[in-house]
Structures are given as C-alpha cells and as structure tokens.
Amino acid sequence: MIMMFTLLTLSLSTTVVSNQPHILYMVVDDLGWTDVGFHGSNFPTPVLDELVTESVEMSKYYVQPVCSPTRSSLMTGRYPFNMGMQHLTTIIPGSTAHIPLDVKTIAEVMKEQGYETHMVGKWHLGYASWKYTPIGRGFDTFTGYLGGMIDYYNRTMNAGDIVGYDFWHNTAADYTHDGSYTLTDYMTDSEAALRKTVAAGKPSFLYFAHQNIHIPIDVPPTTSPKCESVSPDRRKTLCDMMSVLDSAIGETLQLYKDLGIWNNTLMIITTDNGGMTYYQDAFPGSASSNWPLRAGKTTLFEGGVKGVCLLTGGDNVFPSNIRNLKYFGMAHAADLMPTILTAAGMSDIVPSLEFDGVSHWESITKNLTSPRSEVPVNIVYSGLNYTSIINNDMKLIVGKVQGAYDGYWTVSPYKEIPAPFDPHNTTRLFNLSADPNEYHNIAESHPEIVEFLKQRIESYVKGKRYSE
C-alpha cells in the first residue's frame, strides 16, 4: 500500500464547523462492472468491498459508452445530447467542444452556495480556452490533466501524430513532478486543499476524478501479491493498478476521518463508462471484465453502459437504514447532481437548474419507486445509428455501429466468449428483466415495441436543446 498523504501538522481546534455537508465526488476511469471484488472480480479491492456494506449501491445505473459524454452529465445534470457533448467517441485533441458556458457545472453551483471547490485528476470536458477548463468552470484549485489520457509517469499524451505534455496546476503547466506516479500528486494536492478549507471552517466540494484504471497499462510503484496469479500480464498489471486505486480510496476516507469531518460528508463513487476489455493488443485495448454483461466500453451493450455507483457518507448526512442497500431504481449519470444537491439540503435550487436528471434521494430514503422509467442511453446521428434507449425492461439498440467490438470477457481464466450470431444486427431489442446479459434479440418478434421505442428516440431528437 502506498502512503500517499503527506503528514501535515495542522490544528483544527479553533475552526468553525459549517452545517453544510462536505461533498466528495469521485470518478473511477474505465471501471468495469467486474473490476471490483463485490461483483466477483479477482482484483483485490478490500476498501471498496467494505465500503459497499456502508453504502447504497445503484444497481440499475447507466452511463454513456465513453468518457466525455458521461462526465458532462456528471458535471451538469444534463443529457450530453442536450448540450452538444454527445460524441461518437470523446473530445479528441484539438477539439473545441466544451460544456456550454450557460450550463452551470456542479462546481459553479457549489461556489454559489458557499463551498470551496477543488478538483484533482482528469477533466476531458473542454480545453480550447481557459474558460472551458476547471478553473474557468467553478473550481478554486485544479491539479491534473485536461485531455483524455496521459502516461502515469511522464504525463504526456500520445494520440498518433499529436504528442504533448498535459499536467497542470490551475492554469500553469506543472513539470515539478515529472517522473513520479500521478496518483501521488492527486493525493497530496487534494489533502492540502481539503485541510485549508477545513481550517477556514468552510464546506468543501472535492471532485476526485481518478486516472486509474484507464490505459496506458503502467505498472504502479507498488504491486499486490494477490495479483501475482492474475493473467495475462496486461490483466495482472491492471489488477495492480486497481489495487493501488483501492488503497488510495481508503486513504482518502481516512483523511476525512482524521480531520473530523467524515460524519458530515456525503460521498459518491461512479465510473464513467464500462470497462475496456482486451479485445485487441493495440490502442485502446485494456484488460477489464464486465462479466457477465456483454462487451464493454465504446459499446451500447450492458458492459459498456451499466455502471458501478455507490452513495455513502457519515452518520450526520447518511441515514443508517439505507446502508448496505441495493437500490434497483433505474438511474442515469445525469441524476447524480440533483441527487447530491437534494441529499445535501439544497433541493430548493434544483428546479431553477433545468436538469434532465432527477433526484433519487427521496426514493432511496423512503423506499419509493424510482422517479425514472426510461434512460436515453445514447442519442446520436439523429437517432439512426449508435443509438440506444431503455424503457422499463425493454432496451433497443439502433444502427450498424453499436461499438468497437462484441462478446463476453470472463474473470478467471480471463477469456473472450463470442457473442451469439445475429443476422438482424442493425436493430436489437432485449428484455433486460428476462435476459440481462443480452443473448436474445427479440426485435423481429416484437415490432410494435421496436416502433414505440423508436418513437421515444425521436422525441429526444426533436427535443434537443443544442445541435450535434
């Protein structure tokens, strides 16, 4: 285990305690459904396995198939296609795409509510102008990178012919830690920012957008004996990357407890998309498993869009009766921001923010049905390609392009199982209640359901607030 927090001496005995809860919003990059022990992984994740027993697990929670679209929803409570952030891939180097300036981010909202706002890790939500970057979108401090991926040690991004250094402290390129493991800097800087905020007696909003376990597959500074038996080699390294991440999450939790603020903290952990499998050696192949779900990142199958998500917190903000609870209400990444605001006592400002997402806090705490019965999983190309929607139990996938690959990847041994042959592969309909792992395309036998769901897709296309 890497002890990443510095031992700072700071007396908090004279600080004024705010009644507003601290908020820890954590994203794990490319976390697969079965990259955590509590879903059957052979990766050692003892911290997360213990944490889930103190949490609400969002068991029908959906994200976008790739990074930037999901993160835009996490930041704004809007569907990506309603703010010009829905892309076939992600925001590529050199793109001018960004969250529209008239759509408030959660950081901007928190600042208005008196919070000090801090971010560490991955942004990937626009960088053609400083006003599109974290410091321009509501964060007081930022340590991390603006694009989609960097090397864990030399902090460079490599996108074919485009190569460059991408590591920043606020708006200045930071070369001071070149060569060290990036997670160490995220931990150190988040600790320093949090201690300063707590000492000032202010509520903190920390957006911790972890780099792990996204490619490149770089061996971390410490490895786990429990990963030694994991194979192939790429998956063994990914196991070590997950183990280091799990330890870091534990250290973050311990920091909040050491500072005496955990009991007044709300914590959210989410992935941004399903895990990237070992479908090829070349970029962007990785070695995650979403078993028994079908396929993974970039695809519209469940392995690409069904996400891991936990809500938890201290005793003052998180009711004891909802701990160790599986919540089966349908939810989307856009729902997290309104849920956070409601749980933190700010429900009065939710209507004015014009969210696409809905709060699940009342449904969770009062054991009510989900406020959502439909998720527009992906709406692009005017709903004619790479598009999917779920309504109650029925899921429709439309178009020839449905992702970079297909199949199932088991855990141990790690191997690919081919997907069922399907001659009608431009229109797929699945009953997720009867067939959660998407083996049986029933589109041909239920044309009326296909037509209904296509009409639902059309309603989202016509209702877009921003053009593609």
N, C-alpha and C positions, 0 to 999 in steps of 0.2 A: 504494500500500500504506500502511495506517495503522500507524504505530509506536505500539502501544497500551501496551506495557510501559513503566513509568517506569524511569529509570536509577537504581536504588538501589545504594548502595555498602555492601557487607557482606562482611566477611572470613569465609570458611568454613574457614580453615586449621586451626582448633582444634576443629572439630566432630567428634563421634563418629559413625561411619558404621554404620547398622543393617544387619544381614544380611537383614532383611525387605525385599522389593521395594517400591518406591513404586508406587502404582496410579493411573493416570489414566483415568477412566471418562467418556467423552464421548458426549453425545446431540446429534444434529443434528435440529432440529424440522422435521417435514414434508419430509424429504429424499426426493425421488423417485428411482426406480431409475435414471433417465437424467438426473439433475441433476448428475452427475459425469462428467468427461472420460473416465475409463476405462470407462464404459459407453456412450460415444458422444454425450455432451452437447456442445452448442456453448457452454456456460458454461465460462469459464477456471478450471480447478481444478488448477494445476500442483503444488501441495503434495500434495494427495490422490493425484494421478496418480503422483507419485514414491513416496509412502508405500505404495501398494498393491504396489509391487515389493519392498517390505521386509516385507510382511505376509502373513498368512493371510486370504484373502477367503472369508467364509462364503457360498457360492453358493446354498444352499438354506435360507436363514434366514428365519423367519417371525415377524411381529409382529402385533399386533391392528390393526384397521382405523382406530382412533382413539387419541388420546393417553393419557389417564389409565389405561386398562386395560394398555397396554403398559408404561408407566412403573412401574406397580405390580409387574409381573413382573420388570422390570429391578432394582427395589429389593429384591425378596424371594425370587426364585427360585420363586415360586408362580404357578399359573394365576390370572388375575383372578377367574374364576368360583368359585374355591375360597377366596376371602377377601372376597366381597362387593364386588369392584371391577369387575365386568363390567357395563358400562352400554351402552345403545343409542347414547348419544353420549359425552360426557365428564363430569367433575364440573362441574356448572353453578354459577354464582354463587348463593350462599345454601345450597348443599347441605351436609348434614352427613356425607357419605360420606368415608371415610378408610381407610387401611391399618389393619387391626385391631391393637390395641396388643400382642396376644400373638403377633403375627407379626414376627419380627425383620427389620429392614432391614439392608442390607449395611453401612450406616454404623454401626449398633449393633454388628454383628459385628466390624467393623474396630476399633472403640474397645476392645472386649474383648480384642483381640489386640495392643493397644499402639499403634495408629495414631492420629495426629491427623487429624481428618476435616473436610473443607471442601467447601462447595457454593457454586457461583455459577450463576445463571440461573433456569430455570423449574422449579417444584415440581409443582403441579397434582395433588397426592395427598392433599388434605385440609387444611382451614384453619378449621374451625368451633371449634377450640380450639387454644391454643398447643402443646398436647402432640401434636397431629397434624401440626405443621409441621416443617421441617427441624431446628430447634434442639431440638424435642421428640423427634425420631426419630433422634438419634445424631450429628448434625453439630455440631462445635465452633464453626464460623462459617458464616454464610449471607449472601450478597448476591444479591438477585433479587426475583422476584415469585411469589406464591402461587397465582394463578389460571392460566387457560389462555392468555391473550394480553394484551399491553399495547402501547401506542404506543412506538415505538423512541426517541422524544424526550421526550414529556411524561409518559410512564409511567402513563397512565390506561388502564383497561379500560372497554370500552363494550359492554354486552350489552343493547341495546334501551333499556328504561327504567332499567336499572341501570348507573350510571356511577360510577367511583371511582378513586382513586389507589392503585396497587398496586406499590410498590417498597420493599424492606425491607433493613435491615442488622440481622441477627439478629432481634430481635423489635421493633425500632423502625422506624417509617416514616422513610424517608430521602428528604428533599427537597433535599439539598445539591447534587445533580447534575441536577436537573430542567432539561431543555432540551438536555443533551448526549446523544450516542448511547450507548445502553445497553451495547453491546459493550465500549466503552472502560472502563466501570466493572467489568465482569466480568473483564477482563484485568488491570486494576490491582489489584483486590482479591484475585484468585487468586494473583497474583505475590507480594503482601505476605504472604499466608497461607503460601504454599509456602516462601518464604525463611525465615520464622520457624520453621517446622517443621524445615527442613534445618539451620538454625543450632543447633537444640536436639538434633540427632542422632537425631531420631525418624523413623519411616517415615510417609509421607504418603498419604492417600487423598483425591483430588480428584475430585469429581463435577461436571463442567463440562457443564451442561445448556443448550446454546446456544439463544438465542431465534431466531436466523436458521435457516431461511428462512420461518418462519411469517408469515402475514398479521398486521398490515397491510403492504401493499406500500409501504414508506417508503424513499425514496432515501437511501442511506448517505452519509456525509461525503465519501467519495472514490468515483469511478466508474472503470470499466475501459474503455480504448479498445477492447478485444476484445469488449465488449458493445454497441458502437455499432450494429452491423449486426443485432443481435437484435431481432426484432419478434414481436408488437405491443408497444406501450410498456410494458404491465404486465409482459410477459416480459423486456423489456430491464432494467427495474428489479430484477426477481427475479434476473437474471444478475449485476447489480452487487452485490446482497445476498449472493449465493453467492461472488462473487469476494472480497469483504471477509471473509467467513467463512473461506474457504480460506487467506487471508493470516494471519488470526488463529490458525488451527491451526498454521501454520508458526512463528509467533512463540512459541506455547506450547511446541512441540517444541524450539525454540532455547533457551528459558529453562531447560528441563530439562538441556540440554547445557551451557549456561553455568554452571549450578550444580554440574555434575559428577555428576549423578545419573541421567542418561539410561540408562547401561549397566545400571543396576539398577532399571529402570522397566518395568512392564507397562502397555500402553495398549490400550484398547478404544474403538472408534467404532461407533455404531449409530444408525439412525434410529428414530423411534417409530412410524411408520406410513408408508405410501406417500405420494407427493407429491399435493397438492391441485391439480387441473387447472383450466383456465379454462372450466369448464362453465357458468358464469354470471357476470355482472358483479357481482351483489350478493354479500354475505357468504354463504358462506365461500369463494367462488371465488378461486383464485390463478392460477398460470401454470406449474406444473411439468409435466414429462413423465415418464411411466413406460414409454415406448415400448421394446420392442414389447408390453409387458404391457398387459392390459386394465384400463381405468378407473383408479381411484386412491383416495386417502384417503376414508374412510367406507364404501367398498365391500368386499365379500368376494372380489372378483376379485383376481388376482395383483398388479395395480397398486396395490391397497390394502393388501396384507398381505405381499408379498415384500419383504424389507428389505435395505438396504445395511448390511454389518457387516464391520469389519476388526479383526483381532487383531495386535498387533505389540509391539515392545519393544526394550530394549537387549540387548547381547550376553551379559550375565550371566544373563538370565532367559528369553531368547527364542532357541531353537536355530537355528543358521544353515541347517539342512537343511529348515526349514519356511518360509523366506522366499520370497516370490513364489509362493505356493502357493494354488491354488483348492481349497477343501475342499467336496466335494459331498455330505457327510453332512447329512441333514435335521436342522434345529435350530430352536429356538424361543427367544424373548426370555427365557423362564424359565430357559434353560440357561446364560445368561451368568454369573450369580452363582456357581453351583457350578463352572463352568469357571475363573473368576477365582480362586476360593479354591484350587482344585487346582493351577493354574499357579503360584500364589504360595506353595506349600508348606504349605497348610492343609487338605489333604484329610482329615485326621483328624477335623475338626469337621463335615464335610459331612453324615454320617449323622444327627447329632443335630438338624439344622435342618429335617428333613422336607420337603425340596424336592419340587416337582413336576418341576422341571427336572433335567437330567442333565449331568454334565461331559463335554465333548468333548476334553479336553486329551490324554488317552491316545490316543484315536483319531487326533487330529491329529499328535501327535509320533511315533506308532508305525505310522502308515499303516494303521490298522484301520478296520473298518466303523463307521458311526455307531451309537451306542447307542440311537438313536431311529428308529423306522419309521413313526411316527404323530404328527401335530400336531392337537390340537383348536383349530382356527383361531379359532372364536368359538362360545361356547355361551351362548345367552340364550333367554328365553321358553320355558323347559323344552325347548329343542332343537327347537321347532316353527317358529321364524321367526328370520331374521337369524343363522343358524347355519351353520357350515361345519366340515368335518373333512377332513384329508388322511391317507390310509393308503397307504404306499408310493407308487405312481404315481397313485392314484385320488383325486380330490377331489370331494366332494359339497357343494353349497350348497342349503340348505333354506329355504323360506319366500318369501312375496311380497316382503318387504322385504330387499333384498340390497345396499342402498347408495343414495346420493342421486342417482346418475346412472350412465351406462354409456357405453361407447365406447373409442376409442383416440386418443391425442394424440401426434402425430409431433413431431420435434425442429425441423427446418428444411426447409421452412417449418413453422411451428407451426400445426397444424390438427387438427380433430377428424375421425376416421373413424368412422362409426356402427358399432355392434356388430351382428352378424348377427341377423336376426329369429328369434325363438324362441317358438313358441306354447306350449311346455311350460316356462314360465319360473319356476314355483314349485318345481321340482325340477331341479337341474342337476348333471350328472355329467361330469367331464372327465378324460381320461387325460393327465396333465401330461408324461409322457415323450413321447408321440406328438403332443401338442397343448398345448405350454407356454403358448400365448397365448390359450387358451380360446375357440376359434372353434366347436367342435363339441360340442354337448350330446348325450351318448350314453346318457342315463338311460333312455330308452324301450327301447333295445335291450339293456340290461343291468340288468334289475330285481333280479336276485339280488345284484349289487354294491351297488345302492342300498339294499336291505334290510339287508345286512350293515353298511354304514356308518351307517345309522340306528340299528342296534343298538349300535354303538360310541358314537354320540352319547348314547344312552340310558344307557349305562354311566357316562358322565361326569356326566350329570344326577343319577343316583342316588347318585353318589359325592361330591357337593358337600359341602364342609366348612361352608360358610356359605350361607344362603338368599339369593335375589336381592333 
